[in-house]
Amino acid sequence: MKNQVERRGFLKKAVQSALAAPMLALLPCLAETQESKKNASGADPGREPSRPAKPAVSLNVKDYGATGDGKTKDTVAIQQTIERCAVLGGGEVVVPARDYLTGALTLRSGVVLRVEEGATLNGSPDMEDYPLAQVRWEGHWIKGYSAFISAWDAEDTGIAGPGKIAGSPAMVGRLERPSGLRLPALLEFVNCRNVRVENCFTQNYGMWSIHPVYCESITFKNVVVKSGADGIDVDSCKHVTIDGCDFDTTDDCISLKSGRGIEGYTIARATEGVHISNCTFADKVWACIGIGSETSGGIRDIHVDHCRFVSAGTFAIYIKSRLGRGAFIENIFMSDLEVSGAKNGFLRFNILNSGIADTPNQVPGDEGIPTIRNFEFRNIKVTDMAELVHGIDIHPRKPLDGFVLENVTGTCRKGISLANIRDAHLSGIEVTGFGGPLLLTSNVSGTGLVGAKPIPEADMPKVPDSVLPSAEPYKLH
């Protein structure tokens, strides 16, 4: 029997009932997850979903009318297979080898879509095949097109490979012109719990590829992500695992977000408890891992380890926000990373002016300056970095509280620049090839700073003016 869940729309957290039971069916290949242990109040303290049971039913889309000829739209046949699987108590929907052309599909609770070897789900190029809905775009809820494959308010669902899921190459860009509607993401999960996407190949062209929003306990494992935009955008989610994935993107490989401006600050849904490990990142235009700039709900407890960064259009790691966002970015822990091919360098912070300003709906005054604390980077191997760390775009009234850079080896052409940081700890920085001082600082305290040279005043960024309060209090509308 499934957990009973009380929801109050998108703006309330999912509340788990006090009684727990085995999850509805996921595939046996998803059975790595550990069985949840419930505490006395019924809350689930773990990050991973429960151990899945054997599928109750297994339905083949060919048995329900899917042609798989790559020309006929199989939307109705595949969606009806998903619906029947759901009403029969859950299980798996099997997509056997062949090419399937389809419009938007919606997953249901207890249903796993298994795309077999040699099978490809191809997105329709026709916009009328993607229903309009409220979608999250750059930190705001707006009118836009539903994703190619989505799930809303679902539990115990997911996608398994080893087949392929491909968006239409006819859909280029993020927004439709001139309507301004957001184009379809490839995969989008909204307000879902216990989701796994595993062992599959995904490809999208213009819009973000994979976009979980307001989700809890979601795992991406051994997924190939090829994208003409962002790879995975984790948006106001908690307990997220990204493990063993391979990224080839044109924008951020992974972006962590939580809403923008006073809307995101009022909704106050943080992204928290994210673990990224054993991944390979290749990006053409921006960063491999971007945190922000949409941070108005807060971002905390992010762990990245044992990853390879082979190319980035800017910095491999880019932590960014701006005045007017408010909230916090805290407890960022990264270790055991190999970094090469990053055009601008290994690491940058910009908490002053990155991203779109929400004029006039910004968080005013000092409350609107994001609070940042506890950034730790350990055991980093870099190869030919243009710059090791660019960390000077921090507001002097809200300095970074706690910064660790430890055990860094390799080569770089420029060293470390830090400003407005309290309690910094640098040790084991053994890099070669740089010109000028290894360390430049301004308004930095801590250890490992001996021999630092001052940052020339002309090189310090201009601090933006404070955001003024709006004439009228903001209300969600």
C-alpha positions as a printed Julia matrix, in Angstrom:
477×3 Matrix{Float64}:
  0.0    0.0     0.0
  1.41   3.36   -1.0
  2.14   6.13    1.43
 -0.65   8.62    1.74
  0.57  12.09    0.82
 -1.03  15.39    1.63
 -0.18  18.21   -0.75
 -1.18  21.82   -0.76
 -0.13  22.77   -4.26
  3.36  23.65   -5.35
  4.01  25.97   -2.45
  3.76  23.35    0.35
  6.13  20.53    1.17
  5.06  16.92    0.71
  4.17  15.43    4.11
  4.62  11.71    4.54
  2.07   9.68    6.49
  3.0    7.78    9.61
  2.37   4.39    8.04
  4.91   3.03    5.56
  4.67   0.18    3.08
  6.76  -1.2     0.23
  7.05   0.97   -2.83
  5.13   0.18   -5.95
  7.06  -1.44   -8.71
 10.24  -0.15  -10.18
 12.51  -2.29  -12.34
 14.84  -4.89  -10.84
 17.76  -2.92  -12.34
 16.82  -0.08  -10.01
 17.09  -2.26   -6.92
 20.34  -0.69   -5.65
 18.51   1.7    -3.41
 18.37   0.95    0.27
 15.15   0.24    2.1
 14.0    3.33    3.96
 13.89   3.29    7.73
 11.04   5.27    9.17
 11.45   7.21   12.37
  8.78   7.51   15.01
  7.09  10.43   13.28
  6.96   8.62    9.94
  9.59  10.83    8.28
 12.12   9.31    5.93
 15.61  10.31    7.13
 17.45   8.88    4.12
 18.23  10.36    0.74
 17.59   7.24   -1.36
 14.17   5.83   -2.29
 12.97   2.56   -0.76
 14.08  -0.76   -2.23
 11.74  -1.38   -5.14
  9.58  -4.47   -5.31
  9.24  -6.72   -8.37
  7.02  -5.07  -10.99
  3.37  -5.91  -10.52
  2.72  -5.89  -14.27
  4.84  -5.55  -17.39
  3.08  -4.05  -20.41
  4.53  -3.72  -23.91
  3.6   -0.61  -25.89
  3.4   -2.69  -29.09
  0.5   -4.61  -27.57
 -1.42  -1.35  -27.23
 -0.98  -0.1   -30.78
  2.47   1.54  -30.96
  3.88   1.1   -34.48
  7.53   2.02  -33.91
  7.91   2.99  -37.57
  9.5    6.38  -36.74
  6.82   8.23  -38.76
  3.45   7.48  -37.16
  2.84   9.36  -33.93
  2.58   6.74  -31.19
  1.63   9.22  -28.46
 -1.82   7.78  -27.71
 -0.67   4.16  -27.71
  2.27   4.79  -25.37
  0.31   7.05  -23.03
 -2.55   4.53  -22.8
 -0.04   1.82  -21.9
  1.24   4.05  -19.08
 -2.31   4.75  -17.88
 -3.27   1.07  -17.92
 -0.13   0.13  -16.0
 -1.03   2.72  -13.36
 -4.62   1.54  -12.88
 -3.44  -2.08  -12.63
 -1.35  -1.15   -9.61
  1.91  -0.15  -11.22
  4.84  -1.86  -12.84
  6.82  -1.35  -16.02
  5.95  -0.09  -19.47
  8.32  -1.68  -21.98
  9.38   0.11  -25.17
 11.01  -2.58  -27.35
 13.64  -1.95  -30.04
 12.48   0.37  -32.86
 12.1    4.11  -33.41
  8.99   5.74  -31.95
  7.74   9.22  -32.81
  5.63  10.73  -30.06
  4.35  13.92  -28.52
  4.45  14.72  -24.8
  4.12  11.75  -22.44
  3.21  11.8   -18.74
  4.46   9.22  -16.24
  2.25   8.07  -13.36
  2.91   6.92   -9.81
  4.25   3.4    -9.59
  5.1    3.22  -13.31
  8.6    2.86  -14.75
  9.19   3.44  -18.45
 11.8    0.94  -19.68
 13.33   1.84  -23.04
 15.06  -1.29  -24.28
 18.31  -1.65  -26.22
 17.78  -0.45  -29.79
 14.69   1.59  -28.9
 14.5    5.37  -29.32
 11.7    7.67  -28.21
 11.79  10.65  -30.58
 10.03  13.9   -29.73
  7.54  15.3   -32.2
  8.6   18.53  -33.99
  5.02  19.88  -33.75
  4.34  22.31  -30.89
  0.65  21.29  -30.69
  1.87  17.93  -29.36
  3.09  19.58  -26.13
  0.27  20.88  -23.85
  0.6   24.27  -22.21
  1.12  24.36  -18.45
  2.73  26.35  -15.68
  6.46  25.63  -16.01
  9.52  26.85  -14.1
 11.83  28.97  -16.2
 14.83  30.88  -14.85
 13.38  30.88  -11.34
  9.81  31.94  -12.17
  6.6   30.0   -12.84
  5.39  30.99  -16.31
  3.16  29.69  -19.09
  5.05  27.28  -21.31
  5.09  23.96  -23.09
  5.15  20.69  -21.17
  8.25  18.53  -21.41
  8.64  15.64  -23.81
  8.4   13.22  -20.86
  7.11  14.57  -17.55
  5.65  13.51  -14.22
  3.56  15.71  -11.91
  2.75  14.86   -8.29
  3.96  11.3    -8.85
  5.73   8.81   -6.59
  7.84   5.72   -7.2
  8.32   6.35  -10.9
 11.2    6.65  -13.32
 12.88   5.75  -16.58
 15.32   2.91  -17.29
 17.45   2.18  -20.34
 19.58   1.23  -22.07
 17.61   2.85  -24.91
 17.51   6.47  -26.07
 15.28   9.48  -25.47
 15.73  12.28  -27.99
 14.03  15.63  -28.34
 13.23  17.12  -31.71
 16.11  18.95  -33.45
 13.45  21.33  -34.83
 13.15  22.91  -31.36
 16.1   25.24  -31.03
 16.48  27.82  -28.28
 14.83  28.18  -24.89
 11.8   30.33  -25.76
  9.35  30.33  -28.63
  9.33  33.5   -30.69
  7.37  35.74  -30.63
  5.08  34.21  -27.96
  7.8   34.01  -25.3
  6.56  30.58  -24.2
  9.19  28.27  -22.74
  9.98  25.42  -25.11
  9.71  21.8   -23.93
 12.38  20.34  -21.7
 13.32  16.75  -22.46
 12.54  15.25  -19.03
 10.75  17.2   -16.3
  9.61  16.0   -12.89
  7.45  18.37  -10.83
  6.55  17.81   -7.18
  7.52  14.14   -7.35
  8.99  11.76   -4.81
 11.15   8.64   -5.23
 12.22   8.96   -8.87
 15.02   7.15  -10.7
 16.38   7.76  -14.18
 19.01   5.15  -14.95
 21.17   3.59  -17.67
 19.81   5.55  -20.61
 20.98   7.95  -23.31
 19.33  11.38  -23.58
 19.69  14.09  -26.2
 18.07  17.51  -26.45
 18.83  20.51  -28.63
 17.59  23.89  -27.42
 15.94  23.83  -24.0
 17.33  22.38  -20.75
 17.47  18.6   -20.98
 16.51  17.32  -17.52
 14.65  19.47  -15.01
 13.43  18.21  -11.62
 11.42  20.84   -9.71
 10.12  20.58   -6.11
 11.16  16.92   -6.01
 12.38  14.81   -3.1
 14.55  11.69   -3.35
 15.47  11.67   -7.02
 18.38   9.76   -8.58
 20.12  10.01  -11.95
 22.52   7.11  -12.41
 24.63   6.14  -15.43
 22.82   8.57  -17.72
 24.42  10.02  -20.86
 23.32  13.66  -21.2
 23.9   15.37  -24.57
 22.38  18.82  -24.68
 22.34  21.99  -26.73
 21.69  23.81  -23.46
 21.91  22.76  -19.78
 22.22  19.1   -18.84
 20.5   18.64  -15.46
 18.92  21.63  -13.7
 18.11  20.76  -10.08
 15.46  23.3    -9.1
 14.22  23.57   -5.48
 14.72  19.85   -4.8
 16.1   17.88   -1.87
 17.88  14.55   -1.55
 19.24  14.37   -5.1
 21.85  11.88   -6.33
 23.68  12.27   -9.65
 26.1    9.36  -10.01
 28.17   7.99  -12.87
 26.69  10.31  -15.5
 28.44  11.54  -18.65
 27.73  15.12  -19.8
 28.31  16.79  -23.16
 26.52  20.16  -23.05
 26.47  23.61  -24.58
 25.62  25.36  -21.3
 26.01  24.24  -17.66
 26.36  20.47  -17.35
 24.64  20.66  -13.95
 22.97  23.77  -12.58
 21.59  24.09   -9.05
 18.74  26.59   -8.69
 15.99  27.59   -6.22
 13.97  30.47   -7.67
 14.61  34.09   -8.53
 13.83  37.4    -6.84
 10.99  38.02   -4.43
  8.87  35.2    -5.94
 11.5   32.56   -5.21
 12.29  34.17   -1.85
  8.6   34.1    -0.84
  8.08  30.49   -1.94
 11.31  29.58   -0.07
 11.93  26.11   -1.51
 15.65  25.38   -1.17
 17.79  23.01   -3.16
 19.51  20.89   -0.52
 21.15  17.55    0.03
 22.65  17.06   -3.45
 25.38  14.47   -4.02
 27.23  14.47   -7.36
 29.85  11.76   -7.84
 31.77   9.74  -10.45
 30.68  11.99  -13.32
 32.5   13.27  -16.4
 31.78  16.83  -17.56
 32.35  18.49  -20.94
 30.81  21.9   -21.56
 31.21  24.23  -24.54
 29.95  27.64  -23.39
 29.59  28.02  -19.61
 30.44  25.89  -16.56
 30.52  22.22  -15.7
 28.79  22.78  -12.35
 26.96  26.06  -11.83
 25.42  27.0    -8.49
 22.91  29.79   -9.16
 22.35  32.42  -10.19
 18.73  31.64   -9.23
 19.33  31.18   -5.5
 16.39  33.0    -3.86
 15.05  29.87   -2.15
 18.5   28.99   -0.82
 21.05  26.29   -1.7
 22.74  24.15    0.92
 24.51  20.86    1.62
 26.04  20.14   -1.77
 28.64  17.39   -2.1
 30.7   16.8    -5.26
 33.4   14.14   -5.36
 35.41  11.87   -7.65
 34.53  13.72  -10.86
 36.44  14.6   -14.06
 36.09  17.98  -15.74
 37.44  17.84  -19.29
 36.22  21.15  -20.75
 34.32  24.29  -19.74
 33.5   27.49  -21.61
 34.23  29.55  -18.49
 35.15  28.05  -15.11
 34.75  24.4   -14.19
 32.92  25.44  -10.99
 30.95  28.69  -10.98
 29.07  29.87   -7.85
 26.93  32.87   -8.73
 24.15  35.13   -7.48
 23.46  38.85   -7.15
 21.99  41.55   -4.92
 18.22  41.22   -4.74
 18.25  37.42   -4.55
 18.42  37.09   -0.75
 18.54  33.67    0.93
 21.79  31.68    1.21
 24.4   29.47   -0.41
 26.06  27.32    2.24
 27.85  24.07    2.95
 29.42  23.41   -0.44
 31.89  20.52   -0.22
 33.92  19.33   -3.21
 36.81  16.86   -3.24
 38.84  14.5    -5.42
 38.38  16.34   -8.69
 40.46  16.25  -11.9
 40.12  19.45  -13.92
 41.41  20.31  -17.39
 40.23  22.21  -20.44
 38.45  24.98  -18.49
 38.85  28.12  -20.59
 38.84  30.64  -17.71
 39.92  28.5   -14.79
 38.95  26.12  -12.01
 36.72  28.12   -9.63
 34.89  31.43   -9.57
 32.52  33.14   -7.12
 30.34  36.04   -8.27
 27.78  37.0    -5.63
 27.46  40.61   -6.78
 25.85  40.79  -10.2
 25.44  37.48  -11.99
 22.17  36.69  -13.75
 18.98  38.6   -14.48
 17.83  41.3   -12.03
 14.17  41.05  -11.03
 13.45  44.76  -11.2
 11.25  45.8    -9.48
 10.52  42.53   -7.6
 13.83  42.05   -5.78
 14.62  41.37   -2.13
 15.61  44.81   -0.8
 18.46  46.05    1.39
 20.97  43.84    3.15
 18.36  41.08    3.3
 18.71  40.89   -0.47
 22.48  40.22   -0.3
 22.86  36.41   -0.33
 24.45  34.91    2.78
 27.37  32.64    1.82
 29.31  30.33    4.12
 31.29  27.1     4.3
 32.8   26.49    0.86
 35.39  23.7     0.94
 37.54  22.33   -1.9
 40.0   19.51   -1.25
 42.23  17.19   -3.29
 42.05  18.97   -6.62
 44.29  18.16   -9.58
 44.38  20.85  -12.29
 46.01  20.9   -15.7
 46.9   24.19  -17.43
 44.26  26.35  -15.74
 44.1   29.94  -16.98
 43.36  30.89  -13.35
 43.12  28.75  -10.25
 40.55  30.68   -8.17
 38.8   33.98   -8.96
 37.05  34.81   -5.68
 36.77  38.59   -5.39
 33.13  39.32   -6.4
 31.77  39.15   -2.85
 29.9   41.89   -1.0
 31.98  43.42    1.82
 28.9   43.67    4.06
 28.27  39.92    3.75
 31.65  38.26    3.31
 32.08  34.56    2.67
 32.26  32.98    6.13
 34.48  29.9     5.88
 36.58  28.94    2.85
 38.91  25.94    2.57
 41.28  25.26   -0.32
 43.47  22.27    0.45
 45.76  19.91   -1.44
 45.74  21.4    -4.93
 48.32  20.18   -7.45
 49.03  20.72  -11.12
 49.62  23.67  -13.43
 48.02  27.07  -13.85
 48.91  30.36  -15.52
 47.48  32.57  -12.78
 47.04  31.88   -9.07
 44.38  32.74   -6.49
 42.56  36.04   -5.9
 40.34  36.32   -2.8
 38.4   39.23   -1.31
 35.94  39.7     1.56
 36.41  36.31    3.19
 36.49  35.41    6.89
 38.08  32.27    8.26
 39.89  31.15    5.1
 42.2   28.13    5.34
 44.67  27.45    2.53
 47.14  24.57    2.64
 48.94  22.19    0.33
 48.72  24.48   -2.72
 51.47  23.01   -4.9
 50.93  24.33   -8.41
 53.46  25.46  -10.99
 53.57  27.51  -14.17
 51.89  30.67  -12.89
 53.13  34.21  -13.43
 52.97  36.86  -10.71
 52.01  36.16   -7.09
 50.36  32.85   -6.2
 47.95  34.62   -3.82
 46.32  38.06   -3.96
 43.93  39.13   -1.19
 41.77  41.99    0.04
 39.93  41.89    3.37
 40.66  38.22    3.99
 41.39  36.58    7.36
 42.41  33.04    8.25
 45.41  30.75    7.85
 47.74  29.95    4.97
 47.79  33.58    3.86
 51.46  34.3     4.55
 53.12  35.94    1.58
 49.85  37.13    0.01
 50.04  40.33   -2.0
 47.29  42.98   -1.95
 44.84  43.15   -4.83
 45.29  46.46   -6.65
 42.34  48.75   -6.02
 41.78  49.12   -9.76
 41.23  45.35  -10.05
 38.52  45.2    -7.39
 34.93  45.0    -8.69
 32.47  47.84   -8.23
 29.95  46.97   -5.51
 26.4   47.52   -6.85
 24.03  49.9    -5.11
 21.65  48.38   -2.58
 18.23  47.35   -3.81
 15.55  49.77   -2.63
 12.21  48.53   -1.24
  9.25  48.44   -3.64
  6.45  50.95   -3.19
  4.0   48.13   -2.34
  4.6   44.8    -0.56
  4.96  41.87   -2.93
  2.2   39.25   -3.1
  2.3   35.99   -4.98
  0.0   36.33   -7.96
